[in-house]
Amino acid sequence: MQKNYDTFASVYDAIMDDSLYDKWTAFSLRHLPKSREQQQLLELACGTGIQSVRFAQAGFEVTGLDLSQEMLEVAKKRAQSAKKAITFVQGNMLDLSQAGSFDVVTCYSDSICYMQDEIEVGDVFKEVYQVLNDGGIFMFDVHSIYQMDHLFPGYSYHENAEEFAMVWDTYKAEAPHSVVHELTFFIQAEDGRFLRFDEVHEERTYDILTYDILLEQDGFRSFKVYADFEDQEPTKTSKRWFFVAQK
């Protein structure tokens, strides 16, 4: 089984809910200070570049970083079609030493949850802190414990389109507040045959206090927590937590 987004890249946009990008954009703009100067923004785990283009359209100078070269190829074509000059870089958020410096760093679509353990989460925070300018903002979202423990286990999603079919099943994993997503794709080749591909995606989250401690340990001087794209405090049944931290 593949353990990355190589196959997922070709169908990712078809199965993603476009309205989520509107929500991520709106949340970000609400929590960023207004500036007359163009701000430098780094989007971690930028995927196929939909959010990067949204940020560029909002006036930011955008750099998008992703582990998957396949995702980035799609992102580059999207930016060209939108006539936006966006820099896309293949890289790992665990090492941002060559990334440059930024006023804003974002990491959405629960990408932090793909880190293996809280040590790696802390390492990401440390890397982000290093590339942020003084007063810079770091925004990210993660799945809540409620989502991981009560909503994901047993989740099943099937998609049938003209050129592909997909089965997505989610199971509880061994580590606390973690799940395994097993994805099976049937993608139509040029000769008309459907080829099967399998991928495994593992995600893990932690309690809010753990994220707060890690942010503080890595130097962030202030941070706030919100839930489900709204400017409200998390509840016991919130599905997605949003963090806004300042250097």
Backbone hydrogen bonds in HBPLUS format (Angstrom, degrees):
<---DONOR---> <-ACCEPTOR-->    atom                        ^
c    i                          cat <-CA-CA->   ^        H-A-AA   ^      H-
h    n   atom  resd res      DA  || num        DHA   H-A  angle D-A-AA Bond
n    s   type  num  typ     dist DA aas  dist angle  dist       angle   num
A0002-GLN N   A0198-ASP O   2.97 MM 196  6.10 152.0  2.05 154.4 148.9     1
A0200-VAL N   A0002-GLN O   2.99 MM 198  6.52 138.6  2.16 151.4 164.0     2
A0009-ALA N   A0005-TYR O   2.90 MM   4  5.77 141.1  2.06 147.5 151.8     3
A0010-SER N   A0007-THR O   3.17 MM   3  5.98 142.5  2.32 120.8 127.0     4
A0011-VAL N   A0008-PHE O   3.06 MM   3  5.56 147.7  2.17 113.0 122.1     5
A0012-TYR N   A0008-PHE O   2.74 MM   4  5.42 123.9  2.05 157.3 174.9     6
A0014-ALA N   A0011-VAL O   3.03 MM   3  5.34 124.2  2.36 104.7 119.4     7
A0015-ILE N   A0012-TYR O   3.23 MM   3  5.64 139.4  2.40 105.9 115.7     8
A0016-MET N   A0012-TYR O   3.13 MM   4  6.24 131.0  2.38 147.7 161.3     9
A0020-LEU N   A0017-ASP O   3.04 MM   3  5.81 156.5  2.10 121.9 127.9    10
A0021-TYR N   A0018-ASP O   3.09 MM   3  5.71 137.6  2.28 114.1 123.2    11
A0023-LYS N   A0019-SER O   3.13 MM   4  6.47 150.9  2.22 144.4 152.3    12
A0024-TRP N   A0020-LEU O   2.86 MM   4  6.18 158.0  1.91 153.3 158.9    13
A0025-THR N   A0021-TYR O   2.96 MM   4  6.04 160.5  2.00 144.2 149.8    14
A0026-ALA N   A0022-ASP O   2.95 MM   4  6.09 165.7  1.97 146.7 150.8    15
A0027-PHE N   A0023-LYS O   2.92 MM   4  6.03 164.2  1.94 149.3 153.9    16
A0028-SER N   A0024-TRP O   3.00 MM   4  6.09 164.2  2.03 145.9 150.5    17
A0029-LEU N   A0025-THR O   2.99 MM   4  6.22 169.1  2.00 158.0 160.2    18
A0030-ARG N   A0026-ALA O   3.07 MM   4  6.22 149.8  2.17 145.6 153.4    19
A0031-HIS N   A0027-PHE O   3.27 MM   4  6.49 138.6  2.46 143.8 153.8    20
A0031-HIS N   A0028-SER O   3.07 MM   3  5.35 133.4  2.29 102.4 114.8    21
A0061-GLU N   A0039-GLN O   2.94 MM  22  6.09 171.3  1.94 158.3 161.1    22
A0103-ASP N   A0040-GLN O   2.87 MM  63  5.25 146.9  1.98 133.1 143.5    23
A0104-VAL N   A0040-GLN O   3.08 MM  64  6.39 149.6  2.18 159.7 162.5    24
A0041-LEU N   A0061-GLU O   2.88 MM  20  5.98 170.7  1.89 154.7 156.0    25
A0063-THR N   A0041-LEU O   2.87 MM  22  6.26 151.6  1.95 162.4 169.7    26
A0042-LEU N   A0104-VAL O   2.87 MM  62  6.27 160.5  1.91 151.7 156.2    27
A0106-THR N   A0042-LEU O   2.91 MM  64  6.38 158.3  1.96 159.3 165.1    28
A0043-GLU N   A0063-THR O   2.83 MM  20  6.24 164.7  1.85 164.0 169.3    29
A0065-LEU N   A0043-GLU O   2.96 MM  22  6.21 170.4  1.97 161.9 161.8    30
A0044-LEU N   A0106-THR O   2.80 MM  62  6.01 166.5  1.82 169.5 165.8    31
A0045-ALA N   A0065-LEU O   2.81 MM  20  5.74 110.2  2.30 141.0 160.5    32
A0046-CYS N   A0065-LEU O   3.01 MM  19  5.69 161.5  2.05 135.2 140.3    33
A0049-GLY N   A0046-CYS O   3.11 MM   3  5.53 162.7  2.14 133.7 137.3    34
A0053-VAL N   A0049-GLY O   3.01 MM   4  6.15 160.0  2.05 151.0 154.3    35
A0054-ARG N   A0050-ILE O   3.13 MM   4  6.45 153.5  2.20 142.4 150.0    36
A0055-PHE N   A0051-GLN O   2.94 MM   4  6.25 158.7  1.98 153.6 158.4    37
A0056-ALA N   A0052-SER O   2.95 MM   4  6.23 155.3  2.01 147.2 154.5    38
A0057-GLN N   A0053-VAL O   2.85 MM   4  6.07 155.6  1.91 151.2 157.8    39
A0058-ALA N   A0054-ARG O   3.03 MM   4  6.28 129.3  2.29 136.5 150.0    40
A0058-ALA N   A0055-PHE O   3.07 MM   3  4.96 131.0  2.31  91.6 105.4    41
A0060-PHE N   A0055-PHE O   3.18 MM   5  5.76 165.5  2.20 149.5 145.2    42
A0059-GLY N   A0056-ALA O   3.03 MM   3  5.21 159.6  2.07 105.3 111.2    43
A0087-THR N   A0062-VAL O   3.22 MM  25  6.55 160.8  2.26 155.6 153.0    44
A0064-GLY N   A0087-THR O   2.73 MM  23  6.17 159.3  1.77 158.8 166.3    45
A0089-VAL N   A0064-GLY O   2.77 MM  25  6.15 160.7  1.81 163.1 169.2    46
A0066-ASP N   A0089-VAL O   3.12 MM  23  6.63 152.2  2.20 158.7 166.6    47
A0091-GLY N   A0066-ASP O   2.93 MM  25  5.62 158.6  1.98 125.4 132.5    48
A0072-LEU N   A0068-SER O   3.16 MM   4  6.46 157.0  2.22 143.7 150.0    49
A0073-GLU N   A0069-GLN O   2.98 MM   4  6.25 144.3  2.11 146.9 155.4    50
A0074-VAL N   A0070-GLU O   3.43 MM   4  6.75 155.0  2.50 143.0 148.1    51
A0075-ALA N   A0071-MET O   2.96 MM   4  6.28 153.3  2.03 145.3 153.8    52
A0076-LYS N   A0072-LEU O   2.86 MM   4  6.08 157.3  1.91 152.5 156.4    53
A0077-LYS N   A0073-GLU O   3.34 MM   4  6.55 160.7  2.38 141.8 146.0    54
A0078-ARG N   A0074-VAL O   3.01 MM   4  6.27 151.2  2.09 146.7 155.3    55
A0079-ALA N   A0075-ALA O   2.94 MM   4  6.23 160.3  1.98 154.8 159.1    56
A0080-GLN N   A0076-LYS O   3.04 MM   4  6.26 157.6  2.09 146.8 152.9    57
A0081-SER N   A0077-LYS O   2.98 MM   4  6.19 156.6  2.03 145.4 151.6    58
A0082-ALA N   A0078-ARG O   2.98 MM   4  6.23 146.4  2.10 145.2 154.6    59
A0083-LYS N   A0079-ALA O   2.94 MM   4  6.00 106.7  2.49 133.1 150.8    60
A0084-LYS N   A0079-ALA O   2.96 MM   5  5.23 172.9  1.96 149.9 152.3    61
A0083-LYS N   A0080-GLN O   3.04 MM   3  4.86 150.3  2.13  96.5 105.8    62
A0095-ASP N   A0092-ASN O   2.95 MM   3  5.66 167.7  1.97 124.3 127.2    63
A0099-ALA N   A0096-LEU O   3.02 MM   3  5.06 166.2  2.04 112.4 116.0    64
A0102-PHE N   A0131-VAL O   2.78 MM  29  6.08 151.6  1.86 159.2 165.0    65
A0133-ASN N   A0102-PHE O   2.75 MM  31  5.75 153.7  1.82 163.2 160.7    66
A0137-ILE N   A0103-ASP O   3.01 MM  34  6.49 152.1  2.09 153.4 153.7    67
A0105-VAL N   A0137-ILE O   2.90 MM  32  6.39 153.9  1.97 158.5 165.5    68
A0139-MET N   A0105-VAL O   2.92 MM  34  6.39 159.6  1.96 159.5 165.9    69
A0107-CYS N   A0139-MET O   2.89 MM  32  6.40 138.1  2.07 150.6 160.8    70
A0141-ASP N   A0107-CYS O   3.33 MM  34  6.88 147.6  2.44 149.5 148.5    71
A0111-SER N   A0108-TYR O   3.35 MM   3  6.02 153.8  2.42 113.3 118.5    72
A0113-CYS N   A0110-ASP O   3.05 MM   3  5.53 142.3  2.19 109.1 119.2    73
A0114-TYR N   A0111-SER O   3.10 MM   3  5.57 164.8  2.12 113.0 117.8    74
A0115-MET N   A0112-ILE O   3.10 MM   3  5.79 169.5  2.11 121.1 123.7    75
A0204-ARG N   A0113-CYS O   2.81 MM  91  4.94 149.7  1.90 130.6 140.2    76
A0121-VAL N   A0117-ASP O   3.15 MM   4  6.55 154.1  2.22 145.1 153.0    77
A0122-GLY N   A0118-GLU O   2.93 MM   4  6.08 161.2  1.97 142.5 146.8    78
A0123-ASP N   A0119-ILE O   2.90 MM   4  6.20 144.6  2.03 141.0 151.8    79
A0124-VAL N   A0120-GLU O   2.91 MM   4  6.23 151.8  1.99 150.4 156.6    80
A0125-PHE N   A0121-VAL O   3.05 MM   4  6.41 162.6  2.08 151.4 155.7    81
A0126-LYS N   A0122-GLY O   2.93 MM   4  6.16 152.5  2.00 144.8 152.5    82
A0127-GLU N   A0123-ASP O   2.96 MM   4  6.21 157.0  2.01 147.3 153.0    83
A0128-VAL N   A0124-VAL O   2.88 MM   4  6.15 161.6  1.91 156.9 162.0    84
A0129-TYR N   A0125-PHE O   2.90 MM   4  6.10 159.9  1.94 147.9 153.5    85
A0130-GLN N   A0126-LYS O   3.12 MM   4  6.37 150.5  2.21 143.6 150.8    86
A0131-VAL N   A0127-GLU O   3.28 MM   4  6.63 143.7  2.42 144.5 152.9    87
A0131-VAL N   A0128-VAL O   3.13 MM   3  5.37 127.3  2.43 100.8 113.8    88
A0132-LEU N   A0128-VAL O   3.10 MM   4  6.25 127.6  2.39 148.7 162.4    89
A0136-GLY N   A0133-ASN O   2.80 MM   3  5.14 150.6  1.88 141.2 140.3    90
A0247-LYS N   A0136-GLY O   2.92 MM 111  5.40 161.3  1.96 154.5 160.6    91
A0138-PHE N   A0245-ALA O   2.79 MM 107  5.10 165.1  1.81 152.0 156.0    92
A0245-ALA N   A0138-PHE O   2.83 MM 107  5.10 174.0  1.83 155.3 157.4    93
A0140-PHE N   A0243-PHE O   3.13 MM 103  5.47 153.1  2.21 143.5 151.4    94
A0243-PHE N   A0140-PHE O   2.86 MM 103  5.47 170.3  1.87 168.7 171.8    95
A0142-VAL N   A0241-TRP O   2.98 MM  99  5.43 149.9  2.07 147.0 156.4    96
A0241-TRP N   A0142-VAL O   2.90 MM  99  5.43 156.2  1.96 161.2 166.0    97
A0144-SER N   A0239-LYS O   2.94 MM  95  5.22 162.9  1.97 135.1 131.7    98
A0148-MET N   A0144-SER O   3.08 MM   4  6.39 161.9  2.12 149.1 153.6    99
A0149-ASP N   A0145-ILE O   2.83 MM   4  5.89 168.2  1.84 156.8 160.0   100
A0150-HIS N   A0146-TYR O   2.93 MM   4  5.50 155.1  1.99 141.4 147.9   101
A0151-LEU N   A0147-GLN O   3.24 MM   4  4.85 138.6  2.42 110.8 122.1   102
A0152-PHE N   A0147-GLN O   2.91 MM   5  6.02 154.0  1.98 173.9 173.7   103
A0155-TYR N   A0152-PHE O   2.76 MM   3  5.22 155.7  1.82 149.9 147.9   104
A0154-GLY N   A0170-THR O   3.00 MM  16  5.74 153.9  2.07 146.2 147.9   105
A0170-THR N   A0155-TYR O   2.93 MM  15  5.19 154.8  1.99 155.9 155.4   106
A0157-TYR N   A0168-TRP O   2.75 MM  11  4.97 155.6  1.81 146.0 153.9   107
A0168-TRP N   A0157-TYR O   2.77 MM  11  4.97 154.6  1.83 157.1 162.7   108
A0159-GLU N   A0166-MET O   2.91 MM   7  5.07 161.9  1.94 146.4 150.0   109
A0166-MET N   A0159-GLU O   2.81 MM   7  5.07 153.5  1.88 149.7 154.0   110
A0161-ALA N   A0164-PHE O   2.82 MM   3  5.28 161.3  1.85 168.5 174.2   111
A0188-GLN N   A0163-GLU O   2.94 MM  25  5.29 172.1  1.95 158.0 155.4   112
A0165-ALA N   A0186-PHE O   2.85 MM  21  5.05 141.1  2.01 134.2 146.4   113
A0186-PHE N   A0165-ALA O   2.83 MM  21  5.05 153.8  1.89 153.2 152.5   114
A0167-VAL N   A0184-THR O   2.89 MM  17  5.19 154.8  1.95 148.6 156.5   115
A0184-THR N   A0167-VAL O   2.92 MM  17  5.19 160.9  1.95 152.3 158.3   116
A0169-ASP N   A0182-GLU O   3.03 MM  13  5.31 169.7  2.04 150.8 153.0   117
A0182-GLU N   A0169-ASP O   2.77 MM  13  5.31 172.2  1.77 169.3 169.6   118
A0171-TYR N   A0180-VAL O   2.91 MM   9  5.30 158.9  1.95 148.0 154.6   119
A0180-VAL N   A0171-TYR O   2.82 MM   9  5.30 157.1  1.87 152.3 159.2   120
A0173-ALA N   A0178-SER O   3.04 MM   5  5.30 174.4  2.04 125.8 124.0   121
A0205-THR N   A0177-HIS O   2.99 MM  28  5.70 158.6  2.04 155.9 162.3   122
A0179-VAL N   A0203-GLU O   2.91 MM  24  5.49 155.0  1.97 150.5 157.7   123
A0203-GLU N   A0179-VAL O   3.03 MM  24  5.49 165.4  2.05 150.8 155.2   124
A0181-HIS N   A0201-HIS O   2.66 MM  20  4.96 175.8  1.67 159.5 161.0   125
A0201-HIS N   A0181-HIS O   2.87 MM  20  4.96 163.2  1.90 148.2 153.4   126
A0183-LEU N   A0199-GLU O   2.90 MM  16  5.13 171.7  1.91 153.9 156.0   127
A0199-GLU N   A0183-LEU O   2.85 MM  16  5.13 159.6  1.89 150.3 155.1   128
A0185-PHE N   A0197-PHE O   2.75 MM  12  5.06 170.1  1.76 157.7 161.2   129
A0197-PHE N   A0185-PHE O   2.88 MM  12  5.06 152.2  1.96 140.6 146.2   130
A0187-ILE N   A0195-LEU O   2.88 MM   8  5.29 153.1  1.95 153.4 151.2   131
A0195-LEU N   A0187-ILE O   2.86 MM   8  5.29 168.8  1.88 143.6 140.5   132
A0189-ALA N   A0193-ARG O   2.65 MM   4  5.41 169.4  1.67 172.6 175.9   133
A0192-GLY N   A0189-ALA O   2.98 MM   3  5.32 160.7  2.02 113.5 117.7   134
A0210-THR N   A0207-ASP O   3.05 MM   3  5.50 126.2  2.35 108.2 120.9   135
A0211-TYR N   A0207-ASP O   3.42 MM   4  6.92 157.7  2.47 152.4 157.4   136
A0212-ASP N   A0208-ILE O   2.96 MM   4  6.24 160.8  2.00 154.1 160.1   137
A0213-ILE N   A0209-LEU O   2.86 MM   4  6.09 161.3  1.89 153.4 157.6   138
A0214-LEU N   A0210-THR O   3.00 MM   4  6.21 164.0  2.03 152.2 156.4   139
A0215-LEU N   A0211-TYR O   2.97 MM   4  6.17 159.5  2.01 151.3 156.6   140
A0216-GLU N   A0212-ASP O   2.97 MM   4  6.20 161.1  2.01 149.9 155.2   141
A0217-GLN N   A0213-ILE O   2.83 MM   4  6.02 159.8  1.87 152.7 158.5   142
A0218-ASP N   A0214-LEU O   3.12 MM   4  6.24 143.4  2.26 140.7 149.2   143
A0220-PHE N   A0215-LEU O   3.10 MM   5  5.58 147.5  2.21 158.0 149.5   144
A0219-GLY N   A0216-GLU O   3.09 MM   3  5.24 163.9  2.11 107.8 111.5   145
A0221-ARG N   A0246-GLN O   3.02 MM  25  6.10 135.4  2.23 157.3 170.4   146
A0246-GLN N   A0222-SER O   2.82 MM  24  5.42 157.5  1.87 158.4 160.8   147
A0224-LYS N   A0244-VAL O   2.90 MM  20  5.31 149.1  2.00 137.8 146.8   148
A0244-VAL N   A0224-LYS O   2.96 MM  20  5.31 157.8  2.01 150.6 155.8   149
A0226-TYR N   A0242-PHE O   2.75 MM  16  4.90 158.7  1.79 145.0 152.0   150
A0242-PHE N   A0226-TYR O   2.86 MM  16  4.90 167.2  1.87 128.3 130.5   151
A0227-ALA N   A0232-GLN O   3.04 MM   5  5.93 119.6  2.42 149.8 162.9   152
A0230-GLU N   A0227-ALA O   2.99 MM   3  5.78 161.6  2.03 129.3 132.6   153
A0228-ASP N   A0240-ARG O   2.79 MM  12  5.04 164.9  1.82 150.9 155.8   154
A0238-SER N   A0235-THR O   3.29 MM   3  5.24 172.6  2.29 106.5 107.7   155
